[in-house]
Amino acid sequence: MAEYQLEEIPVGPYRHLVSERAATGETMLLNMGPQHPSTHGVLRLLLELDGEVIVNCIPDIGFLHTGVEKNMESKTYQKAEVMSDRLDYMNPLGNNLAYCMTLEKLVDLDVPPRAQALRVILAELQRLNSHLVWLGTFGLDLAAMSVFLYCFRERERILDIFELCSGQRMMTTYIRPGGLWRDVPVEFESMVRDFLRIMPPRIDEYEALLTKNPLLVDRTVGIGVLHKEDALSYGVTGPMLRASGVDWDLRKARPYSGYEQYDFEVPVRPEGDTFARYMVRVEEMRQSLRIIEQALNSLPLGPVNSDNRKYVPPPRSEIGVSMESLIHHFKLWTEGFQVLDDSVYYAVESPRGELGVLMAGDGSAKPRRVHWRTPAFSNLSCLALITKGHLVADLIAILASVDIVLGDIDR
Amino acid sequence: MDSRLEKIVNVLQEQAGAKFDDFRGDVRVYVPGDKLHDTLLFLRDEHEFQLLALLTAIDYWPEDRPRYHVVYGLKSLTQNLDIQVRVLLPDADPRVPTVTDIFEAANWKERELFDMFGITVDGHPDPRRILMPDDWEGHPLRRDYPLGYEEPQYTFNYKEINSRKPFVKE
């Protein structure tokens, strides 16, 4: 076996980011990641340590940069949507929703009520899915192995529902411009009702395992405090912002897709520490269940796609009997639809915060620019601030509570 | 347009010589680059736009109207309002002043702006690339930056194309 020589990380390129003591060798620069189990993907952290205390933390991102924004510019609008699933891979339907809502705003396309209600159900299931994975890995990082297994057990049920609807477990592309790919199958309702029945006691079970667990409480209360002013200045959104005492949720503040019809609460905690972020997300899971139940009870009947044939392909049954439908079908799947030369911004509430899309058309069937304003990017940028002065072990807990998805950060 | 936004836009028109337009409810204010810092400070301190939600650019190459639009999307949580401030930059030597002293969120986003568009941010505290490797050449999100592709290699031109590839030379 070859003998490896450990190389010291040179201070040079990071001189302006580390303290004076790093140059003299009094503090140590330690590399963490990009291959590290608690960085949830490929995040590299450069730590300046004084013993075990973090003096500075320099996140280094971009290892999962896939150039999605650039790639979208060379695809038609329908094809570009397929890539949106891969950005935040814990929230594919949420990404589809953000993309489609922006496009619908740009071309002024209406969505029928049934599709809106189904979108809400699917987006909330996706939020539960994301929070379950988060809770599982958060527990895992704090050495609570069983929570991880329980969470993934419930997540499987959500993925089964997605598979039933779209044929895919994760990369669904089920929400399409103007509505949905197709209506949900008849088994959908019973499967979601089953899930709604078993889920609340399961959340109680997770809380019984974690919330008053002294091992968890000791490692999270008062750790990684993010104050309200800092959170706003760093552009932090979502559960992290709400755990810092700011009552801001796009589903309440600017209801989209019919969220105004549903009765739910936005959990807010004033503390801003790791424990508050945990509590906010657990409570959000309960609220999501409430939304799903209401949406399912009042699910309207009717079409799931806009009948604007310039943007939405006609159903198969029409193609055989209508010449116009055949032409529309052909034009939409070969050339795509033209979008006017202007830009809009639209944002939805993803499990991590404000997921916005800035979309600029150029008059052709391909976008000029699609920018993804991803929540995890801004949320991670405050990591250096909230880890300062904590131990390396606390960094793991803080990082887990930020809920990063590298596909979302690096795009 | 919202009446509260209208007031703000009127003040900006007088103070900064701004132009504005409104498309599907998005209010865009176009300010000159040297007034950008003051504008954002004014919006944050006097009109409670606490959140810099969006910072990116749109490249209009090959058109020149001017080439780059740098977009600053501000959000007011207390008033539930959105406003977009845009700076128009020419093809040659595009520069914007940094706003990291107003919003910390701008730090990473301005690094991304430089990384992806090659727009220099004057006075940035940490001017490194963020997503691409440090030694990367070019700025990928410019419209004139080609999408990478592999040239098809056949037996008759295998060596010729191999010699053009940067990574095969030993």
Interface residues (C-beta under 8 A of the other chain):
Chain A: P13 H16 L17 I61 G62 H65 G67 E69 K70 N71 E73 S74 K105 L106 D108 D230 L232 S233 Y234 G235 T237 V246 W248 A253 R254 D342 S343 V344 Y345 A347 E354 G356 L358 A360 R368 R369 H371 R373 F377 S378 S381 C382 D410 R411
Chain B: F23 R24 D26 Q50 L51 L52 A53 L54 T56 I58 D59 Y60 V71 G73 L77 N80 D82 Q84 F103 E104 A105 N107 W108 K109 M116 P125 D126 R128 R129 I130 L131 M132 P133 D134 P140 L141 R143 Y145 L147
